Amino acid sequence: MSRAELDYISSEPAEPVEHIPWRVLIANRPVWGLLLARFLTDPVWWFYLYWVPKFLNSQFGLKLDQIGLPVAGMYLASSAGAYSAAGSIRS
């Protein structure tokens, strides 16, 4: 990046930071949708996050340094499911 480009970027005024009161957030319907979705899905996600390593250790004898690949596979599968679900919502 040239010095002129850096100067041009730096010349932009900073955007003002706007404080949003909690009462405005709580009155917002999309916020309630997000809270409901997190309330329903987070316990399931955290269950798998803590349960899978213990399961792999107790059932297959895998140690902590050996569960990386299976857990990564679980994360990839859940990511693929999330993307496919998001795609079906937009359709």
All heavy atoms as an XYZ file, in Angstrom:
729
protein
N       0.852     -1.149      0.000
C       0.000      0.000      0.000
C       0.911      1.230      0.000
O       1.855      1.321      0.781
C      -0.889     -0.020      1.251
C      -1.787      1.163      1.342
S      -2.835      1.203      2.815
C      -3.687     -0.319      2.775
N       0.597      2.149     -0.855
C       1.429      3.359     -0.943
C       1.070      4.337      0.171
O       0.017      4.245      0.806
C       1.241      4.031     -2.302
O      -0.036      4.618     -2.379
N       1.955      5.293      0.377
C       1.726      6.305      1.409
C       0.490      7.149      1.076
O      -0.279      7.518      1.954
C       2.969      7.203      1.531
C       2.872      8.236      2.595
C       2.902      7.589      3.947
N       2.712      8.596      4.970
C       2.374      8.342      6.200
N       2.195      7.100      6.573
N       2.227      9.296      7.066
N       0.274      7.430     -0.211
C      -0.885      8.216     -0.632
C      -2.186      7.475     -0.313
O      -3.168      8.079      0.133
C      -0.804      8.532     -2.119
N      -2.200      6.148     -0.553
C      -3.391      5.363     -0.246
C      -3.662      5.349      1.263
O      -4.801      5.492      1.692
C      -3.218      3.929     -0.744
C      -3.240      3.798     -2.245
C      -2.905      2.391     -2.698
O      -1.997      1.776     -2.102
O      -3.561      1.921     -3.636
N      -2.609      5.178      2.042
C      -2.762      5.175      3.491
C      -3.272      6.522      3.997
O      -4.151      6.583      4.853
C      -1.436      4.822      4.158
C      -1.456      4.685      5.668
C      -2.442      3.615      6.106
C      -0.073      4.380      6.196
N      -2.752      7.605      3.439
C      -3.218      8.938      3.821
C      -4.688      9.132      3.447
O      -5.458      9.736      4.191
C      -2.360     10.028      3.175
C      -0.967     10.083      3.771
O      -0.789      9.585      4.909
O      -0.056     10.611      3.104
N      -5.085      8.613      2.268
C      -6.468      8.731      1.824
C      -7.406      7.973      2.772
O      -8.455      8.472      3.169
C      -6.621      8.208      0.395
C      -8.035      8.249     -0.110
C      -8.651      9.450     -0.438
C      -8.775      7.081     -0.232
C      -9.953      9.485     -0.892
C     -10.079      7.107     -0.683
C     -10.660      8.306     -1.013
O     -11.966      8.349     -1.452
N      -7.011      6.771      3.144
C      -7.823      5.964      4.050
C      -7.902      6.637      5.417
O      -8.968      6.704      6.036
C      -7.246      4.540      4.174
C      -7.407      3.799      2.843
C      -7.920      3.773      5.305
C      -6.673      2.497      2.768
N      -6.801      7.157      5.889
C      -6.760      7.795      7.204
C      -7.520      9.117      7.238
O      -7.893      9.589      8.313
C      -5.314      8.049      7.620
O      -4.615      6.825      7.698
N      -7.747      9.723      6.067
C      -8.428     11.014      6.029
C      -9.932     10.902      6.260
O     -10.590     11.897      6.524
C      -8.176     11.717      4.690
O      -8.846     11.028      3.647
N     -10.476      9.692      6.170
C     -11.902      9.491      6.402
C     -12.221      9.791      7.864
O     -11.507      9.347      8.764
C     -12.304      8.054      6.095
C     -12.314      7.725      4.633
C     -13.485      8.363      3.923
O     -14.605      8.379      4.464
O     -13.262      8.852      2.806
N     -13.294     10.534      8.117
C     -13.652     10.793      9.514
C     -14.156      9.520     10.183
O     -14.787      8.671      9.547
C     -14.761     11.840      9.415
C     -15.318     11.665      8.053
C     -14.187     11.175      7.180
N     -13.870      9.379     11.456
C     -14.324      8.212     12.204
C     -15.839      8.263     12.367
O     -16.417      9.323     12.561
C     -13.662      8.181     13.578
N     -16.467      7.101     12.247
C     -17.912      7.043     12.422
C     -18.230      7.220     13.894
O     -17.565      6.647     14.761
C     -18.450      5.699     11.933
C     -18.340      5.531     10.436
C     -19.010      4.250      9.972
O     -19.871      3.714     10.702
O     -18.670      3.804      8.867
N     -19.262      8.004     14.181
C     -19.601      8.213     15.594
C     -20.156      6.925     16.216
O     -20.864      6.160     15.568
C     -20.670      9.295     15.556
C     -21.247      9.211     14.190
C     -20.136      8.736     13.279
N     -19.797      6.689     17.453
C     -20.291      5.520     18.172
C     -21.602      5.903     18.830
O     -21.676      6.862     19.593
C     -19.260      5.072     19.240
C     -19.815      3.912     20.037
C     -17.947      4.713     18.581
N     -22.637      5.160     18.486
C     -23.961      5.461     19.007
C     -24.293      4.494     20.141
O     -24.186      3.283     19.994
C     -25.002      5.320     17.892
C     -26.401      5.643     18.331
C     -27.395      5.457     17.189
O     -26.988      5.297     16.044
O     -28.603      5.471     17.496
N     -24.689      5.030     21.273
C     -25.096      4.207     22.409
C     -26.564      3.836     22.236
O     -27.422      4.702     22.069
C     -24.898      4.983     23.720
C     -25.389      4.234     24.908
N     -24.732      3.132     25.404
C     -26.488      4.400     25.683
C     -25.403      2.674     26.440
N     -26.473      3.422     26.627
N     -26.840      2.527     22.268
C     -28.212      2.052     22.135
C     -28.668      1.562     23.503
O     -28.084      0.641     24.067
C     -28.312      0.917     21.100
C     -27.819      1.406     19.743
C     -29.740      0.390     21.021
C     -27.722      0.329     18.702
N     -29.716      2.160     24.056
C     -30.196      1.731     25.373
C     -30.757      0.302     25.336
O     -31.271     -0.156     24.314
C     -31.303      2.724     25.710
C     -31.247      3.789     24.692
C     -30.466      3.293     23.533
N     -30.659     -0.378     26.469
C     -31.165     -1.748     26.560
C     -32.655     -1.828     26.265
O     -33.117     -2.792     25.662
C     -30.885     -2.311     27.958
C     -29.477     -2.759     28.115
C     -28.482     -2.097     28.770
C     -28.890     -3.938     27.581
N     -27.317     -2.804     28.687
C     -27.542     -3.942     27.951
C     -29.363     -4.991     26.824
C     -26.668     -4.949     27.596
C     -28.493     -5.996     26.471
C     -27.164     -5.985     26.856
N     -33.415     -0.835     26.681
C     -34.869     -0.899     26.465
C     -35.202     -0.919     24.972
O     -36.192     -1.520     24.567
C     -35.575      0.239     27.183
C     -35.177      1.606     26.763
C     -35.928      2.695     27.561
N     -35.265      3.964     27.472
C     -35.275      4.750     26.405
N     -35.921      4.387     25.330
N     -34.634      5.901     26.413
N     -34.381     -0.262     24.153
C     -34.597     -0.278     22.711
C     -34.293     -1.670     22.153
O     -35.025     -2.191     21.300
C     -33.729      0.804     22.018
C     -33.800      0.682     20.507
C     -34.147      2.187     22.471
N     -33.236     -2.293     22.652
C     -32.894     -3.640     22.191
C     -33.957     -4.659     22.590
O     -34.348     -5.513     21.797
C     -31.536     -4.064     22.752
C     -30.319     -3.396     22.143
C     -29.072     -3.825     22.873
C     -30.208     -3.712     20.668
N     -34.408     -4.566     23.822
C     -35.400     -5.524     24.306
C     -36.733     -5.387     23.569
O     -37.448     -6.367     23.374
C     -35.602     -5.351     25.833
C     -34.306     -5.666     26.568
C     -36.738     -6.201     26.363
C     -33.788     -7.075     26.365
N     -37.053     -4.207     23.104
C     -38.309     -3.992     22.381
C     -38.222     -4.422     20.921
O     -39.221     -4.425     20.216
C     -38.705     -2.511     22.460
N     -37.053     -4.815     20.463
C     -36.829     -5.173     19.069
C     -37.161     -6.658     18.850
O     -36.573     -7.534     19.470
C     -35.364     -4.873     18.728
C     -35.116     -4.803     17.253
O     -35.916     -5.257     16.455
N     -33.983     -4.234     16.899
N     -38.078     -6.959     17.938
C     -38.506     -8.346     17.696
C     -37.381     -9.254     17.214
O     -37.306    -10.404     17.644
C     -39.668     -8.368     16.714
C     -40.976     -7.932     17.344
C     -42.089     -8.033     16.339
N     -42.235     -9.409     15.894
C     -43.340    -10.103     15.985
N     -44.414     -9.562     16.490
N     -43.396    -11.334     15.560
N     -36.504     -8.817     16.296
C     -35.415     -9.708     15.894
C     -34.495    -10.099     17.053
O     -33.950    -11.201     17.069
C     -34.655     -8.894     14.843
C     -35.676     -7.987     14.269
C     -36.573     -7.635     15.419
N     -34.358     -9.232     18.025
C     -33.552     -9.576     19.194
C     -34.199    -10.733     19.945
O     -33.523    -11.675     20.371
C     -33.349     -8.347     20.112
C     -32.723     -8.747     21.437
C     -32.509     -7.300     19.417
N     -35.517    -10.705     20.079
C     -36.216    -11.803     20.740
C     -36.075    -13.103     19.952
O     -35.951    -14.180     20.526
C     -37.685    -11.458     20.950
C     -37.866    -10.560     22.123
C     -38.081     -9.216     22.098
C     -37.796    -10.924     23.492
N     -38.159     -8.722     23.372
C     -37.988     -9.758     24.256
C     -37.588    -12.132     24.163
C     -37.968     -9.771     25.640
C     -37.585    -12.129     25.546
C     -37.773    -10.954     26.264
N     -36.101    -13.002     18.617
C     -35.896    -14.190     17.792
C     -34.513    -14.780     17.992
O     -34.348    -15.998     18.112
N     -33.515    -13.924     18.042
C     -32.150    -14.385     18.274
C     -32.017    -15.018     19.650
O     -31.420    -16.087     19.805
C     -31.168    -13.219     18.126
C     -29.713    -13.548     18.435
C     -29.156    -14.519     17.415
C     -28.899    -12.285     18.495
N     -32.581    -14.376     20.671
C     -32.508    -14.920     22.023
C     -33.201    -16.284     22.109
O     -32.689    -17.204     22.746
C     -33.130    -13.947     23.018
C     -32.350    -12.665     23.275
C     -33.145    -11.733     24.180
C     -30.991    -12.963     23.868
N     -34.354    -16.413     21.476
C     -35.061    -17.693     21.482
C     -34.251    -18.779     20.772
O     -34.118    -19.896     21.280
C     -36.438    -17.541     20.827
C     -37.265    -18.820     20.747
C     -37.603    -19.330     22.141
C     -38.519    -18.569     19.937
N     -33.701    -18.434     19.622
C     -32.893    -19.409     18.878
C     -31.683    -19.850     19.686
O     -31.368    -21.047     19.751
C     -32.455    -18.813     17.541
N     -31.003    -18.906     20.319
C     -29.842    -19.254     21.135
C     -30.246    -20.073     22.349
O     -29.549    -20.998     22.750
C     -29.095    -17.991     21.581
C     -28.479    -17.183     20.461
C     -27.358    -17.924     19.749
N     -26.286    -18.339     20.615
C     -25.095    -17.758     20.721
N     -24.825    -16.714     19.983
N     -24.185    -18.230     21.520
N     -31.370    -19.734     22.956
C     -31.855    -20.462     24.125
C     -32.142    -21.927     23.784
O     -31.905    -22.826     24.587
C     -33.113    -19.782     24.670
C     -33.686    -20.453     25.872
C     -33.103    -20.301     27.121
C     -34.825    -21.240     25.759
C     -33.643    -20.927     28.241
C     -35.370    -21.868     26.869
C     -34.778    -21.713     28.106
N     -32.652    -22.169     22.581
C     -32.998    -23.530     22.169
C     -31.805    -24.324     21.659
O     -31.733    -25.536     21.862
C     -34.092    -23.486     21.104
C     -35.448    -22.957     21.568
C     -36.386    -22.818     20.380
C     -36.037    -23.835     22.641
N     -30.865    -23.670     20.982
C     -29.775    -24.417     20.362
C     -28.495    -24.481     21.186
O     -27.756    -25.463     21.085
C     -29.426    -23.823     18.983
O     -29.028    -22.458     19.148
C     -30.594    -23.927     18.030
N     -28.221    -23.497     21.994
C     -26.965    -23.499     22.751
C     -26.830    -24.679     23.713
O     -25.755    -25.273     23.794
C     -26.775    -22.183     23.496
C     -26.206    -21.097     22.604
O     -25.987    -21.358     21.402
O     -25.973    -19.981     23.112
N     -27.881    -25.061     24.449
C     -27.703    -26.226     25.323
C     -27.331    -27.494     24.554
O     -26.510    -28.285     25.016
C     -29.069    -26.385     25.994
C     -29.666    -25.036     25.949
C     -29.178    -24.420     24.670
N     -27.908    -27.668     23.371
C     -27.587    -28.848     22.562
C     -26.135    -28.792     22.099
O     -25.395    -29.774     22.190
C     -28.543    -28.956     21.348
C     -28.153    -30.104     20.441
C     -29.970    -29.090     21.820
N     -25.718    -27.633     21.621
C     -24.351    -27.479     21.136
C     -23.348    -27.726     22.263
O     -22.366    -28.440     22.088
C     -24.164    -26.095     20.530
C     -22.774    -25.854     20.087
C     -21.891    -24.994     20.627
C     -22.091    -26.509     19.011
N     -20.694    -25.057     19.953
C     -20.797    -25.985     18.958
C     -22.447    -27.488     18.089
C     -19.858    -26.397     18.030
C     -21.512    -27.888     17.159
C     -20.242    -27.349     17.135
N     -23.579    -27.144     23.426
C     -22.649    -27.316     24.544
C     -22.661    -28.749     25.054
O     -21.631    -29.258     25.515
C     -22.938    -26.322     25.659
C     -22.470    -24.963     25.284
C     -23.239    -23.925     24.850
C     -21.126    -24.500     25.248
N     -22.464    -22.848     24.554
C     -21.144    -23.166     24.794
C     -19.902    -25.070     25.544
C     -20.006    -22.405     24.640
C     -18.759    -24.310     25.393
C     -18.818    -23.000     24.950
N     -23.798    -29.431     24.977
C     -23.846    -30.843     25.347
C     -22.897    -31.641     24.465
O     -22.083    -32.420     24.958
C     -25.277    -31.377     25.218
C     -25.370    -32.865     25.368
C     -25.281    -33.440     26.625
C     -25.538    -33.674     24.263
C     -25.365    -34.818     26.775
C     -25.626    -35.050     24.402
C     -25.534    -35.615     25.664
N     -22.991    -31.445     23.163
C     -22.098    -32.173     22.260
C     -20.649    -31.745     22.439
O     -19.737    -32.566     22.349
C     -22.521    -31.983     20.801
C     -23.700    -32.841     20.432
C     -24.890    -32.280     20.034
C     -23.614    -34.222     20.494
C     -25.980    -33.072     19.707
C     -24.698    -35.021     20.173
C     -25.867    -34.434     19.784
O     -26.929    -35.224     19.460
N     -20.442    -30.484     22.677
C     -19.079    -29.980     22.838
C     -18.379    -30.651     24.018
O     -17.199    -30.988     23.938
C     -19.115    -28.466     23.025
C     -17.782    -27.743     23.053
C     -17.107    -27.850     21.703
C     -17.991    -26.293     23.427
N     -19.088    -30.869     25.119
C     -18.489    -31.496     26.288
C     -18.644    -33.007     26.302
O     -17.833    -33.718     26.885
C     -19.100    -30.911     27.573
C     -18.576    -29.548     27.864
C     -19.353    -28.429     27.627
C     -17.294    -29.367     28.356
C     -18.868    -27.165     27.884
C     -16.800    -28.110     28.611
C     -17.597    -27.012     28.379
O     -17.117    -25.761     28.618
N     -19.690    -33.520     25.670
C     -19.957    -34.938     25.725
C     -19.109    -35.736     24.738
O     -18.663    -36.841     25.051
C     -21.441    -35.182     25.452
C     -21.817    -36.622     25.351
C     -21.976    -37.499     26.381
C     -22.060    -37.352     24.156
N     -22.324    -38.731     25.905
C     -22.375    -38.667     24.530
C     -22.044    -37.024     22.806
C     -22.670    -39.646     23.611
C     -22.348    -37.989     21.883
C     -22.651    -39.294     22.286
N     -18.888    -35.224     23.543
C     -18.170    -35.983     22.509
C     -16.762    -36.378     22.952
O     -16.391    -37.545     22.809
C     -18.157    -35.209     21.167
C     -17.159    -35.807     20.188
C     -19.531    -35.223     20.549
N     -15.939    -35.481     23.494
C     -14.615    -35.925     23.929
C     -14.673    -37.024     25.000
O     -13.914    -37.995     24.950
C     -13.957    -34.659     24.480
C     -14.643    -33.555     23.766
C     -16.054    -34.023     23.596
N     -15.592    -36.892     25.945
C     -15.727    -37.918     26.986
C     -16.178    -39.246     26.380
O     -15.684    -40.309     26.748
C     -16.716    -37.445     28.041
C     -16.839    -38.387     29.196
C     -17.757    -37.840     30.250
C     -17.880    -38.835     31.398
N     -18.728    -38.380     32.453
N     -17.125    -39.181     25.433
C     -17.605    -40.389     24.762
C     -16.480    -41.065     23.981
O     -16.304    -42.286     24.066
C     -18.756    -40.034     23.818
C     -19.184    -41.157     22.930
C     -19.953    -42.189     23.430
C     -18.804    -41.183     21.597
C     -20.349    -43.230     22.620
C     -19.197    -42.223     20.775
C     -19.971    -43.253     21.287
N     -15.720    -40.292     23.220
C     -14.632    -40.873     22.438
C     -13.565    -41.489     23.333
O     -12.969    -42.510     22.996
C     -14.011    -39.808     21.531
C     -14.894    -39.318     20.380
C     -14.228    -38.173     19.648
C     -15.238    -40.447     19.434
N     -13.353    -40.898     24.496
C     -12.381    -41.454     25.427
C     -12.900    -42.732     26.069
O     -12.182    -43.741     26.120
C     -12.036    -40.424     26.510
C     -11.074    -40.990     27.527
O     -11.507    -41.512     28.547
N      -9.794    -40.892     27.229
N     -14.142    -42.724     26.529
C     -14.658    -43.899     27.235
C     -14.955    -45.071     26.296
O     -14.741    -46.225     26.658
C     -15.905    -43.532     28.037
O     -16.954    -43.168     27.173
N     -15.444    -44.816     25.096
C     -15.827    -45.897     24.189
C     -14.674    -46.410     23.330
O     -14.607    -47.591     23.031
C     -16.962    -45.436     23.265
C     -18.263    -45.205     23.985
C     -18.815    -46.475     24.596
O     -18.805    -47.535     23.981
N     -19.291    -46.374     25.821
N     -13.791    -45.496     22.917
C     -12.740    -45.885     21.985
C     -11.337    -45.701     22.551
O     -10.353    -45.978     21.859
C     -12.868    -45.081     20.682
C     -14.196    -45.283     20.013
C     -15.154    -44.287     20.051
C     -14.504    -46.471     19.374
C     -16.384    -44.459     19.446
C     -15.733    -46.657     18.769
C     -16.680    -45.653     18.810
N     -11.225    -45.224     23.779
C      -9.923    -45.068     24.405
C      -9.075    -43.956     23.820
O      -7.859    -43.955     24.000
N      -9.694    -43.036     23.093
C      -8.924    -41.941     22.499
C      -8.547    -40.933     23.567
O      -9.357    -40.561     24.409
C      -9.729    -41.254     21.406
C     -10.083    -42.094     20.181
C     -10.924    -41.290     19.213
C      -8.844    -42.612     19.502
N      -7.296    -40.514     23.531
C      -6.824    -39.497     24.464
C      -7.087    -38.118     23.868
O      -7.467    -37.979     22.713
C      -5.327    -39.678     24.747
C      -4.981    -41.034     25.298
C      -5.555    -41.194     26.681
C      -5.202    -42.554     27.240
N      -6.181    -43.086     28.112
N      -6.862    -37.098     24.678
C      -7.165    -35.732     24.270
C      -6.449    -35.345     22.979
O      -7.024    -34.669     22.122
C      -6.798    -34.766     25.397
C      -7.224    -33.325     25.221
C      -8.730    -33.232     25.039
C      -6.792    -32.490     26.418
N      -5.205    -35.789     22.799
C      -4.466    -35.419     21.587
C      -4.889    -36.233     20.362
O      -4.451    -35.955     19.254
C      -2.965    -35.540     21.815
C      -2.534    -36.956     22.167
O      -3.392    -37.753     22.589
O      -1.330    -37.250     22.028
N      -5.757    -37.232     20.538
C      -6.194    -38.068     19.421
C      -7.609    -37.755     18.936
O      -8.047    -38.317     17.939
C      -6.146    -39.548     19.833
C      -4.768    -40.027     20.192
C      -4.812    -41.414     20.795
O      -5.698    -41.734     21.584
N      -3.849    -42.244     20.414
N      -8.324    -36.909     19.633
C      -9.718    -36.668     19.252
C      -9.879    -35.490     18.304
O     -10.985    -35.159     17.919
C     -10.621    -36.460     20.486
C     -10.229    -35.188     21.231
C     -10.620    -37.655     21.384
C     -11.227    -34.787     22.276
N      -8.781    -34.855     17.917
C      -8.864    -33.674     17.060
C      -9.596    -33.930     15.752
O     -10.488    -33.172     15.370
N      -9.247    -34.985     15.059
C      -9.862    -35.267     13.759
C     -11.358    -35.601     13.889
O     -12.173    -35.030     13.159
C      -9.107    -36.381     13.053
C      -9.457    -36.612     11.596
C      -9.222    -35.346     10.779
C      -8.637    -37.755     11.032
N     -11.759    -36.482     14.803
C     -13.206    -36.738     14.927
C     -14.009    -35.497     15.337
O     -15.104    -35.261     14.830
C     -13.295    -37.817     16.010
C     -11.966    -38.464     16.028
C     -10.983    -37.413     15.629
N     -13.459    -34.704     16.247
C     -14.178    -33.503     16.676
C     -14.229    -32.483     15.541
O     -15.246    -31.826     15.330
C     -13.556    -32.923     17.963
C     -14.139    -31.573     18.299
C     -13.772    -33.885     19.120
N     -13.136    -32.369     14.782
C     -13.146    -31.470     13.626
C     -14.203    -31.918     12.622
O     -14.883    -31.090     12.009
C     -11.766    -31.421     12.979
N     -14.358    -33.222     12.442
C     -15.406    -33.744     11.558
C     -16.793    -33.368     12.043
O     -17.670    -33.012     11.253
N     -16.993    -33.411     13.367
C     -18.284    -33.012     13.922
C     -18.544    -31.533     13.662
O     -19.648    -31.141     13.298
C     -18.312    -33.292     15.422
C     -19.619    -32.928     16.078
S     -19.602    -33.084     17.867
C     -18.683    -31.627     18.313
N     -17.509    -30.698     13.836
C     -17.665    -29.268     13.582
C     -17.963    -28.998     12.106
O     -18.799    -28.160     11.783
C     -16.412    -28.507     13.984
C     -16.202    -28.388     15.473
C     -14.932    -28.223     15.988
C     -17.263    -28.428     16.364
C     -14.724    -28.115     17.354
C     -17.067    -28.317     17.722
C     -15.802    -28.162     18.207
O     -15.611    -28.048     19.548
N     -17.293    -29.697     11.207
C     -17.551    -29.513      9.775
C     -18.965    -29.947      9.408
O     -19.641    -29.273      8.627
C     -16.521    -30.282      8.946
C     -15.115    -29.696      8.943
C     -14.146    -30.642      8.241
C     -15.109    -28.335      8.288
N     -19.403    -31.059      9.988
C     -20.762    -31.523      9.700
C     -21.799    -30.535     10.234
O     -22.794    -30.244      9.559
C     -20.986    -32.905     10.313
N     -21.564    -30.001     11.417
C     -22.525    -29.039     11.963
C     -22.505    -27.740     11.167
O     -23.547    -27.109     10.981
C     -22.251    -28.773     13.440
O     -21.002    -28.145     13.611
N     -21.334    -27.342     10.677
C     -21.262    -26.143      9.836
C     -22.012    -26.348      8.527
O     -22.741    -25.469      8.069
C     -19.807    -25.784      9.542
O     -19.132    -25.431     10.723
N     -21.840    -27.524      7.931
C     -22.553    -27.822      6.686
C     -24.058    -27.810      6.928
O     -24.824    -27.284      6.113
C     -22.106    -29.178      6.137
N     -24.494    -28.361      8.057
C     -25.913    -28.340      8.380
C     -26.437    -26.931      8.590
O     -27.542    -26.600      8.176
N     -25.625    -26.096      9.228
C     -26.047    -24.713      9.459
C     -26.174    -23.962      8.136
O     -27.117    -23.203      7.935
C     -25.063    -24.011     10.381
N     -25.202    -24.162      7.242
C     -25.264    -23.477      5.945
C     -26.426    -23.975      5.105
O     -27.093    -23.199      4.434
C     -23.958    -23.639      5.173
C     -22.847    -22.809      5.737
C     -21.645    -23.379      6.090
C     -22.995    -21.444      5.929
C     -20.616    -22.622      6.614
C     -21.992    -20.665      6.455
C     -20.791    -21.275      6.795
O     -19.789    -20.522      7.317
N     -26.698    -25.277      5.147
C     -27.814    -25.789      4.351
C     -29.142    -25.313      4.941
O     -30.083    -25.010      4.205
C     -27.769    -27.304      4.267
O     -28.016    -27.885      5.536
N     -29.215    -25.220      6.260
C     -30.438    -24.706      6.880
C     -30.638    -23.239      6.566
O     -31.753    -22.808      6.281
C     -30.394    -24.925      8.401
N     -29.565    -22.474      6.586
C     -29.674    -21.043      6.256
C     -30.069    -20.863      4.805
O     -30.846    -19.972      4.464
C     -28.352    -20.347      6.535
N     -29.575    -21.724      3.934
C     -29.948    -21.652      2.519
C     -31.406    -21.983      2.302
O     -32.073    -21.389      1.460
N     -31.937    -22.936      3.070
C     -33.338    -23.299      2.878
C     -34.272    -22.247      3.451
O     -35.405    -22.097      2.998
C     -33.619    -24.655      3.534
O     -33.483    -24.563      4.941
N     -33.805    -21.476      4.416
C     -34.632    -20.399      4.969
C     -34.786    -19.283      3.949
O     -35.852    -18.710      3.799
C     -34.020    -19.863      6.281
C     -34.144    -20.919      7.371
C     -34.690    -18.583      6.723
C     -33.406    -20.599      8.634
N     -33.715    -18.969      3.235
C     -33.759    -17.881      2.253
C     -34.550    -18.250      1.017
O     -35.029    -17.399      0.303
C     -32.345    -17.487      1.854
C     -31.679    -16.637      2.898
C     -30.343    -16.240      2.441
N     -29.428    -16.971      3.306
C     -28.152    -17.093      3.135
N     -27.575    -16.551      2.111
N     -27.410    -17.754      3.960
N     -34.664    -19.528      0.726
C     -35.360    -19.962     -0.501
C     -36.841    -19.773     -0.401
O     -37.456    -19.772      0.573
C     -35.046    -21.428     -0.793
O     -33.660    -21.590     -0.979
